[in-house]
Amino acid sequence: MSIFVITYYSLLLAGSTAAAFFNKRSIFTLLFSLTLVSFVVGIIGGPGGLRAIAICAGILALAAMVSYSFREFLIMLAGPEVAKELRTAPLTAAFGMFVIFTYAITGIFAPWIAPFGEAEVISSAFAPADENMLLGADQLGRDMFSRLVYGTRNSVGLALTATCLAFFLGAGAGLLAAVKGGWFDQLMGRIADVIMSIPSLIFALLMLSIFGPSMPVIICAVAIIYAPRVFRLTRAVAGNVVVMDYIEAAKLRGEGTGYLIRREVLPNSMAPLIAEFGLEFCFVFLLVAGLSFLGLGIQPPTADWGSMVRENATLISFGDITPLIPAAAIALLTVAVNFVVDWMLFRSSGLKEH
Amino acid sequence: MGDILKLVGQRLGLGLVILLVISIIIFFMVELLPGDIAQAVLGQGATEENLAALRKEMGLDKPAFVRYFGWLGNAIFLDFGNSVVTGEKVSTVIGARFANTLFLACYAAVIAVPVAIVLGILVALLRNSIFDRVANVLTLTSISSPEFFLGYILILYFAVKWGMFPAIASLSEGMSFGELLNRTFLPALTLVLVVVAHMMRMTRAAIINLLASPYIEMARLKGVPPLKVIVRHALPNAWAPIINVVALNLAYLITGVVLVEVVFVYPGIGQALVDAVSKRDFPVVQACCLIFAATFILLNLAADVGAILTNPRLRHPK
């Protein structure tokens, strides 16, 4: 028994006893089940397994602390109305906001943060990390860290543009279909049905094989694939708004379609649409990452997370985790957006469970 | 019963129409190429004679809709023409690979479906407890990770660090079934992780929706024990949403399989599709897309039909 193992178990047991004493039931359940799990892991994996659990718990605690401070920080900055809303945000949502904020800063200020250019060859291929290069070099001798930073701008920027276009198309068609109804509604609905019945990745591959992988093609292809989902939601939400009395009143006043959409329907169907934007962004981001992982996304030498994973994948067979960092960056942003969307959906809709 | 048959018939008809429309999209999209297929395959430097020869060989001198019906007619009998890169028959290239892909998807589904449903019901019963929250965060993370991320993590630990399973899922002739299961374990596990997360969340939502309905409240109030409430009252009505969830996620497997096959160099149809896209081998691309789309539609159809067949309100009409 090493000192580490003894401290580990005594801390866990002391924690669960304290939680039980102060009647914090959920904390007690968590800590005590962790202790029981640790027995099993300790027997199978030895101190190494316990250390892994301890590191995970430490990272989780760190994330919780960061999100708590970030939420307090936002509450301080925001006006009284927004602050009230923010106080109800769970820690996961605060964590999500923190991650999104960090990514935004990294993306916007990429040229100032990155020590080298994204296509600059500065050392030999797969050179290990040194004081000059934080994460070592990639397969052509470019700085991994700089490419990671530039990748934020390229990958997230591409996904964001595609999502915006998809939203513009989908929400526009949905609102128009809800207000106009009739044959236009039917036609749009059937087109959406057809597009949605082709698997998204397959449809994207088909379009890319024909028009070749370039930035505008990817954006348009992804927008066409995801617009129908937005269309469906907008159509459903706006359909509920259109039957309201105030729309009838506006119609009787003689307002045109444009006014009805902009001033009456859109403001009243905004909340679910914003949450949908977040979800949609996640789908688009994962699809674009998948495409560039397959070598059909943003073309080199532009830095991009998906293709970085692919290009450096050989390092994994030597037990090196550097190629996984861009993939982890993709996962982290998607998780963060999902956390925020979860909270917004919970707040705005009937998802409140009893 | 007549109502159900009519509903199912309608769904099947609709599925057939959508499949037809998709075949039209897949075929005519290639017509949108700048120039034509022959030009795209041979490149800019091709001579007129070569172009004319290839056009004649592919039948490009006939009008597009004539070629479409020829293509569709052959496709029904699984003949998709010849690859423009290797000249082999597309069906021989794809046939064996499609069987491999189906095997991988089935392997993943056999593990994922029972695990996901049991865990989903469990989490729904323990809703709002700390376990539910942890499960929520874990499944969300799994859903949000790209498939290749999960795949490479599994390779890093299970293959490189611990050496338990092979990192590359290569298949060879005359392998025993156990060996096959061992070699394809990591790709299957990657798919399982993604699909279980999706399925768990959807099962949980379906069950919670159900537990909020008045007849469950009634059963609880008259003192039925909790387990009996689930088994006798909730489950018969839960089959429809659960079957729906399963079929939808199997359809999701179809797309997920492409990335996983590339990560593990698994000789499946997804890998063939990606290769064909980068080589611009259009007959293979068209064939793969049609197969994927047909499977996807079939599974969605199964979800619809399953939901109709298990709906107690439709089975016992008043």
Interface residues (C-beta under 8 A of the other chain):
Chain A: S26 T29 L30 T92 D193 V194 S197 I198 P199 S200 L201 I202 F203 L205 L206 M207 L208 S209 I210 F211 C282 L286 A289 G290 F293 L294 G295 L296 G306 V309 R310 A313 I316 S317 F318 G319 I321 P323 L324 A327 A328 I330 A331 T334 V335 N338 F339 D342 E353 H354
Chain B: I18 V21 I22 I25 I26 M29 V30 L32 L33 R127 N128 S129 I130 F131 V134 V137 L140 T141 I143 S144 S145 P146 E147 F148 F149 Y152 I153 I155 L156 V160 K161 A167 I208 A212 A251 I254 T255 V258 L259 V262 L273 V274 A276 V277 S278 R280 F282 V285 C288 C289 F292 A293 F296 I297 N300
